[in-house]
Amino acid sequence: MMRFLTIIGILLLSLFWSDNSNAAAPISKIQNMLAKPSVLCGRFDQTKQLQGMKKPLASNGRFCVVNGKGILWRTLQPFPNTLRLTRDEIVHLQGERVAMRLDAQKEPTVRMINSVLFSLLSGDLGKLETLFEVDGSADATSWKVALKAREAALAKAIGAISLDGGAYVKNIHIDEASGDRTTIIFSDIKTGETAMTAEELALFAQ
């Protein structure tokens, strides 16, 4: 779960806040189409089709991306749990209990992840391009992006990623090298300080 949600975090941050005037067209056009709110929250519906299984695994919940703080990814169904990614740590919460806490100062992997996340928050698309080959297309109101991992280890872990949307990301598709497939649909997008619930504000402060 950690690896998958970290990938989602990188994608969300890169597409919500990246701004690189030197990006190749149509990537530059796509970046100009994207809204760049300081706070963005919404619903996600995730379907994961495991290789060899007929019935996909479905889950849903809420996410919040907060500029300067990080990401909150709350799975509400079928089993509630929360992942919080901030500059200093990655925390996995089950209810009010901290199930796992990874300190960026002690864990090189967490330090690398957070370096990528917050470089993207500051508008450094170069971090994303060090991990992926980026290809995209856009028309007047919508866009599509395909990401291909540059390093073999990352490619083996996640395979191919494609995204589409308009002012916001609407869909993410991940085809893993193992044959597993994941689709995430984002909806009910809200922006600004009122987008977060009191509970979500408290989770960032926890």
Secondary structure, 3 states (H helix, E strand, C coil): CHHHHHHHHHHHHHHHHCCCCCCCCCHHHHHHHCCCCCEEEEEEEEEEECCCCCCCEEEEEEEEEECCCEEEEEEEECCCEEEEEECCEEEEEECCEEEEEEECCCCHHHHHHHHHHHHHHCCCCHHHHHHEEEEEEECCCCEEEEEEECCHHHHHHHCEEEEEECCCEEEEEEECCCCCEEEEEEEEEEECHHHCCHHHHHHHHC
